[in-house]
């Protein structure tokens, strides 16, 4: 955090650390990421294991919260069915800013093996995603790594959330996708 | 010579079929078991056809008599549990549905399958007064096939959302869903005007879009992340390692002789 180490001897022994507002705010944000307890399918088992004593998310300042009002990370762990998409979006909307989303596992990323009428083909169709975590199901270490990557991402962001652009994967040209 | 068959869609559909393939059938035997004979006697004329398949009695009945048959099987023959109830779509083949009920007798350790045929658009009588387990099974049958059930206490969709269109287990229903199904979550959350912004579903796991510079990079035509796609060719530079110089022409020229 401290960008400029102050020589205490020369500055009358004052414990001063200089930094920027962005860095200070992001230091706070990134080190207490509270995800929502929101399991959709088998990935949720790995997510629960990550939170439990063996893998221990608490030591990273990551504490699962049972209410979207208190959470700032949404881990979409599992297959999102079309019937449930509405409620997943509602939970996302209920979370207070700043908020981030991790799409955990193949099903959440692309629909995975459920290439059917009843499954949302990638949660990024309804919710902007920050981290895509591959795997079927990803191991708890992988989820921890995703959380660390999210922390890394947050540390690079601006403290003003309006300046941070959310995921936008629509084509730059706006043209229909061309296949090769 | 073998007949030519177009192979441009070989992954989509099978282009080779065995003409001599005969699908194996489950052997059917006459009813010899004493208990099953009693069941047939109790049903009397209600049982149109009956045989034993893998130690299990199969009884064909009229669709209109299903409640009567179930009552006899439960009250007289001791079949206290309805473990399974659903339908099979034979609309293309025979123009009707096959409905079946799977019943279990604890005391005799015997199972009976009651089978009937139901025309499309016709309704079946509910057996919920006899078997409580039929409640959800009949709702699922209504959800998946659109078969209505008379006198059901609460007949509504059970798996699909209430505002879903179509019945997914019908053979005419596409696997990836019809148009309404493919836009369901977008329409519901954002509204129809967002269809253009969000775009259609990607149902092809191997799809590569060369104009999408956020997801894909094209070797030889690289552009920075998120910028516009360009046809301008970029020269490929190879690294020079301690062992091999990839920039040097590797091929040997045989003409150079000393």
Interface residues (C-beta under 8 A of the other chain):
Chain A: X82 X83 X85 X86 X89 X110 X115 X116 X117 X118 X120 X121 X122 X125 X126 X169 X170 X171 X172 X173 X175 X177 X178 X179 X180
Chain B: X159 X160 X161 X164 X168 X173 X174 X175 X176 X177 X178 X181 X182 X184 X185 X186 X188 X189 X190 X197 X198 X199 X201 X202 X203 X205 X207 X208 X209 X210 X211 X212 X213 X214 X215 X226 X227 X228 X229
